[in-house]
Amino acid sequence: MLKNYLKTAWRSLKKNKLFSGLNIFGLAIGMAGAILIAILLQHMMSYDRFYKDEDQLFVISNRDHYSGELKAWKWTPKVLGSTLKGELPEVEAWTRFDDNNSFLFTVGNQRIQNNQGSYVDPDFFKMFSFPMESGGPNKDWDAGKGIIVSAGLAKALFGTKDAVGKSIKLDTSSYVKVSGVMEDMPTNTGFKSDYFLSWEYARQLGRVDSSWGNNSVHTYIKLSKGVNLTAFNDKIRNFPHEHRENITTQIFAEPLSRDYLYNKDENGQYVTGRIVVVRCLAVIGILLLLIACINFMNLSTAQSERRAREVGVKKVIGATRTRLVLQFLVESVLLSLFAFVIAIGIVLLLLPAFSNLVEAKLTWQFGWAGWLIAVAVMVITGLIAGSYPAFYLSSFMPVKVLKGTFNRGRGRFNPRSVLVVLQFTVAIILILTTIMITADTRYVQNRDTGYDQDGLVFTSIRGHLDKNYVPLRNALLKSGAVTSVSRNMSPITQRFSDGWGMTWPGSTEDDQKTDFVRFGTDADMVKTMRMRLIKGRDIDVYKYPADSTAMILTESAVKTMRLKQPIGALVGDNGRQWTVVGVISDFIIEQPFDKIEPMVIEGPLSFYSTIHYRLNPAHPVEENLSAIKKIFDQFNPDYTFDYHFADDTYADKFKEYQKFGQLSLLFAGLTIFISCLGLFGLITYMAETRTKEIGVRKVLGASVTGIIGLLSKGFVRLIIISFVIAVPIAYYIMNRWLSGSVYSIGIQWWWFVITIIVAIMIAFLTVSFQALKAAKANPVQSLKTE
């Protein structure tokens, strides 16, 4: 029986090559898009979920009220992990993780500046099962005399992965031996490092402290099997307060498996973040497959008149409706199989380009279980796509069919019209959300940053730059390659420090829990960054030696402190009294989508990590950088000259939003394309069923334009209905999306105008070709059988 069904299905597919091809192609595109989304979702959901004891691994977070809100953050004191392990039997292992490190690697004449390294504790390699190619942590590594490097870094340094036991010079004085070579880190982990040093090495450099108030590392723990997380969190909640009386911060453990997807806190809980993108992509993938199935239905029913007589004859000779349904379902599953094979080919062809688009190393790793699911989805897709045509075609009455009087479903609200409305409703929603994401990202990109990015460059302070800074600064200014120089706590695009507990004239006890971002400068910050000075002056320790304890406030800080006369006010921070000498406009130092936090800029008694300098616009950029490199090489000869443009690093903040916008655009385009195939099927069906009507109209004098309008106006009506249905749904989605950002463009009326115009144009262009073909047909051919 099945063999006969397959034979009949194959003959039908060969007989209707055009419609079969369109069906297969539409389904293949939908399946390929859904598979690509599934691969991306698999990658995102597998982040740090491949360790042997994954269910026992947790990351420690802080929670506290400050600035009037309950907030959570994952930076913790360095002393926390060892204390937890020493006092709580539930903790089997622990490690600190700090990837904010940069070293110059020297091997012979080979020098590599690597900014992607981490300090970890010995338990790190027991907790996280990253495979070693050779060697591993040993006594030398524990004692701060060894290093574990990735295979890629080993090959870059030594020309081979066989590097265990070989020496590396770190910066200009320390030598370490390679204790182990590990495989390059996978892309689906948060521990992205090229090398690992022990915290003993960090201690030798003076980078370890026991302060419970210095939240500067991530702490990971492994709990014993069977430990109840809720009970454990109740037990450790006030752990910091138990070790330092004046701390109100609480701690809690979160499963490591949630760390990547739930990366944003709300009211002190990690309940949102990248998981929103995962859910959106999953919905898009399902809708894409559904649209492909709807397209299949429309194209199948477009052949209804051609196959109606086939159904009538089969019923006359004894075929039951059940057998006819099975026959059509077998056809649709066969089509789905062909589409699935083509979809796999499309995926394999596009996967490298798709990986580049999302900046991740994506691979097809479904395994046998994944293949079973994929085949099951393929069969279900075929059954869903073929269900309506099967039951619709098999319902024809043989007497009416053979007489040519069966109902072809020309009603204004027939099922095919409903399916087209559903298709374009989804397409319009995707178009609107894509426009929103693109417009909102551009709006925020054009937001006033509070400083001038053009020509602003920064270099990290390392090696001899700290002690040679003053002569280097003078040489830079004398060279004419720069117009100003400023030494700062952090890059202009990154926060290195913040804190509360500051005092000022009129401050209250409640003000002690107000958080301020910290920045630092020695001189010429306002000039170099081209910030707007509102009151007072810039800090300049070279002109005013007392500026070692000078401070500049931002507008938000002045407002938060309620200072009517800020100049000359004394602000207490970290045991020092700072004198306010100036007030500047707010500037963006972190996420441009978030609100600007109040900031204090402290003088030279703060710490420095970065040198900013503004290029001289009178000279070409390459000429300026060449002159600057010579000066840096003169005063820091053991280190390679490294620089970053402020506008490039600021643009990096938009990468995730831009990637999601590009994905939305891609899949919106696929949805529109598949929807247009559905329209093509419906106009073909309409032209086929109204051939004689069109012939009569032409004989009676109807113009080609009039007939095109006759055939097209119904589709324009369907698009308008789709738009009316889509608008409230899209408005709700856009409102939810934009509400997650403090600074956003808001919903704009012109998005909806553009969308309806684009949708109508796409629909009209799709149907006009087939309508024109029908309108130009010779009426004699359509009427000669009458």
LOLO-958305 format. One record per residue (C-alpha): z, y, x. Coordinates in steps of 0.1 Angstrom, whole numbers, plus 2048, in hexadecimal, padded with zeros to 3 digits. Layout:
ZYX ...
This chain:
800800800 80A81881B 7EA81082E 7D5819810 7E883A80C 7E2842831 7BD83A82E 7B985080E 7CD86C81E 7B786B83E 79786C829 7A588A815 7AE89C835 78B896844 77A8A1823 78D8C2822 78C8CC846 7918F2841 7B08EE82B 7BE8D283F 7B98E685F 7CB904850 7E78EE843 7EC8DE864 7EA8FE878 802911861 81B8F5862 8178F2888 81E91788D 83D915877 84A8F6888 8439038AB 8569238A3 87390F895 8748F88B3 8749168CB 8919258B8 8A39038B9 89F9018DE 8AD9248E3 8CA91D8CC 8D18FD8DE 8D39118FE 8E992B8F0 9019138DF 9038FD8FF 913919914 93090A927 9318EC910 9258D1929 9468CC93D 9578AA93D 9778B692D 9678D2919 9808CF8FC 99E8D5914 9908F5924 99C917918 99993B923 9B7952920 9B497390E 9CB991909 9D39A28E8 9E49C38E2 9E49E38CE 9D6A028DF 9C3A218D3 9CEA178B0 9BC9F68B0 9C59D18B6 9AD9C68D2 9A79A78E7 99A9A590A 995988923 9A099A943 9C298D94E 9DB99296A 9D597D98A 9F896F988 9F3961965 9E393F96C 9FB933987 A1993D971 A0B92B953 A0690B968 A2890E977 A3B913957 A2890093C A238DA93E A068DC926 9F18ED941 9E08D3957 9CA8EA96B 9C290F96F 9AB926981 9A494B985 980957985 974978993 94F97C998 9509A19A1 94999B9C6 92F9A49DF 92B998A03 91299BA1F 909978A2B 8FD975A4F 8F0955A5F 8E095DA81 8C6978A7A 8C5971A55 8D898AA40 8DC987A1A 8F099FA04 8FC9899E7 90D9999C9 9119799B5 9319689C2 95395F9B4 9779599BE 9859399AE 9A39239B2 9A18FE9BD 9A48F1999 983902990 96F8E599D 9858CC98B 9828DE96A 95D8E696B 9488C9974 92C8DB988 91B8C199D 91C8C39C3 8FE8BA9D8 9148B59F6 9378BBA01 9508CD9EB 9718E19EC 9878D5A09 9A58E1A1D 9908FCA2F 985909A0D 9A89099FF 9B491CA1E 99A937A1A 98492BA37 96991BA23 94F923A09 93B9109EF 91791C9EB 8FB9149D3 8DE9009DE 8C891F9DA 8DE9349F0 8E1918A0A 8BC916A0D 8B893CA0F 8D193DA2C 8CA91EA3F 8A7913A33 8B68F3A27 8CF8E6A0D 8E08D2A29 8FA8EDA31 91C8DDA30 9308E6A50 91A903A59 929926A5F 922946A4C 92D968A55 93B97CA37 9379A1A3B 93E9ABA5F 95C997A6A 965977A56 955955A5D 957939A44 949916A44 934907A28 94C8EEA18 9338E39FD 9108E99EE 90E8E89C9 8F08E79B2 8E49089A6 8F7914988 8E790C966 8DD92A951 8F491F934 914927945 929947949 93293D96D 91294B97D 91A94B9A2 9089439C2 92793C9D5 94D9369D1 9699429E7 98E9389E2 9A89519D7 9B994B9F9 99B95DA09 9A09799F0 9C597B9F9 9BC97FA1D 9A699CA14 9C39ACA00 9B49A79DE 9D09939CE 9EE9A39BC A099969A6 A099B398D A0B9AA968 9FB9CB95F 9DB9C6974 9C29B495D 9A69AC975 99C987974 99396D95B 9AC950958 9A292D94C 9B9910945 9B68EB93D 9CF8DE924 9DB8BB921 9CA8A5907 9D98A88E4 9E88CA8E9 9E88DE8C9 9D78FF8D0 9E99138B4 A0B9068C1 A0290E8E5 9F79318DC A189378CA A2A92C8E9 A17943901 A139618EB A2E9768FC A2A96791E A22989930 A4099A920 A5797D92C A4D985950 A4B9AB94E A619BC934 A4D9DB92C A2D9C8924 A249C48FF A039B2905 A0098F8F6 9EA973903 9D89568F2 9C193A8FB 99E9368ED 9879188F1 96F91D90D 95390F8F7 95692F8E2 9569478FF 93194F900 9299508DB 9499628CF 94997E8E9 95399B8D3 9759A18C4 97E9AF8A2 9A29B889B 9AE9A48B9 99A9848B1 97A9778C0 9679718A0 9449808A7 92C9888C2 90D9738CC 91595B8B0 905975899 8E49718AD 8E694B8AB 8EB94D885 8CE965881 8B7950896 8C0931883 8B8942862 89794E870 88E92B87C 89591C859 882938848 86593385F 86390E857 867916832 84B92F833 834915844 83D8FD827 83591780D 81491E81F 80C8F981D 8138F97F7 7FC9167F1 7E0908805 7E48E67F4 7E38F47D1 7C59097DB 7B28E87DB 7BE8DF7B8 79D8E27A5 78B8CF7C0 7A58B37BF 7AC8B579A 78E89E791 7998867AC 7BB88479B 7AB880779 795864784 7B1852795 7C7854776 7AA847760 7A6828776 7CC821774 7DE83578F 80183E785 81186078B 82A8507A3 80D8437B9 7FC8647B9 81B8767C3 82085D7DF 7FC8627E9 7FF8887EC 8218857FE 81286D818 7F688781D 80F8A3823 82488E83A 80588484E 7FC8A9850 81F8B085B 81C896876 7FC8A6884 80D8C8882 82B8BB894 8168AD8B1 8048CE8B4 8258E18B1 8338CE8CF 8148D78E3 8188FC8DA 83D8FB8E3 8368EA905 81B90490C 830922902 85291890E 84F928931 844949921 85F946907 87993F922 86E95F934 871973914 89596990E 89D968934 8AB944933 8A0923942 897911922 88E8EC922 8888D2907 8A88BD909 8AC8AE8E7 8AF88A8F2 8A986C8DB 8C087B8C1 8AD89C8C2 88C88A8BE 89A8778A0 8A4898890 8838A7898 87088A889 88788B86A 8818B1867 85B8AA86A 85C89084E 8728A6838 85C8C483E 83E8AF833 8508A4814 85C8C780B 83A8D6812 8288BB7FE 8408B87E1 8328D47CC 80D8CB7D1 8158A67CB 8278AC7A9 80F8C879F 7EF8B57A6 7FB894798 8058A5777 7E18AC76D 7D689C74C 7B6888753 7A5891732 7A98B7739 7A08B375D 7808A0757 7778B973B 77E8D6753 7988E573B 7B98DF74E 7D18FC754 7CC90A777 7EB91F776 7DB942773 7FB951765 808970774 82895F780 81A93C789 82C9287A4 8139327BF 8199577B9 83E9507BB 83A93F7DD 82595C7EA 8409747DF 85A95F7F1 84595E811 840983812 86498B808 86F978828 85398983C 85D9AC830 8829A6838 87999B85B 8629B985F 87D9D1854 8989C286A 8809C2888 8789E7882 89E9ED87F 8A79DC8A0 88B9ED8B3 892A0F8A5 8B8A0C8A9 8B4A018CD 89DA1E8D5 8B4A368C3 8D2A2B8D8 8BCA2B8F8 8B4A4F8F2 8D9A578EB 8E6A73901 8F8A6191D 90BA81929 8FAA8194B 8D7A81959 8CAA5E963 8AAA6B973 8ABA68999 8D0A5C999 8D6A3F9B1 8F5A2D9BB 8FFA169D8 91E9FF9DA 938A079F4 93C9EBA0D 93E9E5A32 943A06A46 939A1DA29 95CA25A20 968A31A42 946A41A4A 942A51A28 947A76A32 92DA76A4F 916A61A39 91AA7AA1C 912A97A34 8F4A85A42 8E6A7EA1F 8EAAA3A15 8DBAAFA35 8BDA97A32 8AFAA9A14 8A9A87A03 8C5A8D9EB 8D2AAC9DA 8F6AA19D5 90EA839DC 92DA769CB 945A5A9D2 951A499B3 968A2E9A5 94CA1A995 926A1D98E 91FA36972 914A1A95C 933A0495F 958A06959 96F9F9974 990A04967 9A3A0F948 9C7A1093E 9E2A1F928 A05A2C92E 9F9A4F938 A0DA6E931 A03A9292C A13AB291D A1DAAA8F9 A17A858FC A2DA6E8E7 A38A4A8E9 A1BA3F8D2 A03A4F8EB A0DA36905 9F7A1C8F4 9D8A328F6 9BDA2390D 9AAA39925 98CA3093A 990A3995E 975A47975 97AA56998 969A6F9AF 96EA819D0 956A9E9CA 936AAA9B9 937A9199C 92CAAA982 911AB7999 904A949A3 905A85980 8FAAA6970 915AA5957 91FAC2940 93DAD594C 94FAE592F 96EAF493F 97BAF8962 969AE9981 95FAC9992 976AB69A9 96EABE9CE 987AB19E7 972ABFA04 975AE39F6 998ADE9E6 9AEAC69FA 9C7AC59DD 9ADAB49C7 9B9A939D4 9CDA929B3 9B5AA699E 9A9A9997D 98CAA0965 98EA98940 972A90928 970AA1906 97DA828F5 99BA8090D 9A4AA5906 9A1A9E8E1 9B6A7E8E4 9D1A908F8 9D0AAD8E0 9D0AC68FD 9C8AEA8F3 9C9AF6917 9BEAD892C 9B8AEA94D 9D7AE7962 9E7ACC94D 9F9AB095F 9F0A8C955 A05A6F961 9F3A4F96A 9FDA32981 A1CA4498E A08A64998 A05A86989 9E1A92986 9D8AB6980 9BBABD968 9A1AD4978 984ACF960 976AC393F 954AB393B 940AA591E 943A81915 92BA69927 922A44921 930A2C93B 92FA0C928 91D9FF909 908A1B8F9 90CA0B8D6 932A108D7 946A2F8D3 94FA438F2 972A3E8FE 988A5A90C 985A5C932 998A6A94F 986A71970 99FA6F98D 99DA7E9B0 99BA6D9D2 9BDA5B9CF 9ABA449B7 996A289C6 970A289CD 955A0E9CB 935A219C7 921A3E9D6 90AA519BF 8EFA699CB 8D3A7C9BA 8B1A7A9C9 89FA9A9D3 883A9F9B9 86FAB39D2 867A939E5 858A729DB 871A589D1 865A409ED 868A5BA07 88CA639FB 897A3E9FC 888A39A1E 89CA56A2C 8BCA4AA1A 8B8A27A27 8B7A33A4B 8D7A46A46 8E9A29A36 8DCA12A51 8EAA2BA6B 90DA2BA5C 90EA08A4F 8F89F4A67 9059D2A5F 8FC9D4A3A 8DB9D5A28 8D49F5A15 8D99EE9F0 8D3A079D4 8CFA089AE 8C0A22997 8D7A2D97B 8BCA2C961 8B4A07969 8D89FC967 8DCA0F946 8BD9FF938 8CC9DC93F 8E69E3925 8CB9E090A 8BD9BE916 8CD9A88FC 8C49C08E0 8A09C28EC 89D99C8F0 8A99978CC 8919B28C0 8749A18D2 87E9808C3 87F98F8A0 85D99F8A6 84F97E8B2 85B969895 85498587B 830984888 82F95E884 83D961861 82397B857 807966866 812947853 81695B833 7F3968837 7E6944839 7F8940817 7E795E809 7C6951816 7CC931804 7D59437E4 7B695A7E5 7A193B7EC 7B092A7CE 7AA9487B8 78694D7C4 7809287BE 78E92879B 77E949790 75B94279F 74A94377D 75E961771 752974790 72F96978A 72F976766 73F997771 72399C78B 708994772 7189AE75B 7179C8777 7389C6789 7379D47AC 7439C27CC 75E9DC7CF 76A9D67AC 76B9B17B0 77E9B47D1 7979CB7BF 79A9B27A2 7A29957BA 7B99AA7D0 7CE9BE7B8 7E39A07AE 7ED99B7D2 7F79BF7D7 80D9BB7B8 81D99C7C9 8239AF7E9 8349CB7D5 84A9B27C3 8539A27E5 85C9C57F2 8729CC7D4 8859AB7D9 8879AF7FF 8949D3801 8B89CC7F4 8BB9AD80A 8AD9BE829 8C49DD822 8E29C6821 8D89B5841 8D19D6853 8F19E6847 9059C8854 8F39C9876 8F69EF87B 91B9EF870 9239DB88F 91A9F98A5 92EA1A8A5 90FA2C8B0 8EFA2389E 8D1A3288D 8DAA2A869 8C2A1D850 8A3A3284E 88CA3682F 86CA36844 873A1284E 86DA0782A 84DA1D827 83EA0F846 8469EB83C 8379ED819 8179FD828 8149E3843 81B9C682A 8009D3812 7E79D882E 7ED9B583C 7EA9A6819 7CA9B9811 7B99B1831 7C298D82D 7B498A80A 7979A280D 78298B823 78396F80A 7809877EC 7619977FD 752975802 75796C7DD 74A98E7D1 72A98B7E5 7239677DA 7039627C6 70C9607A1 6EF94879B 70192E7AF 72193179B 710932779 6F491977D 7098FC770 71190E74F 
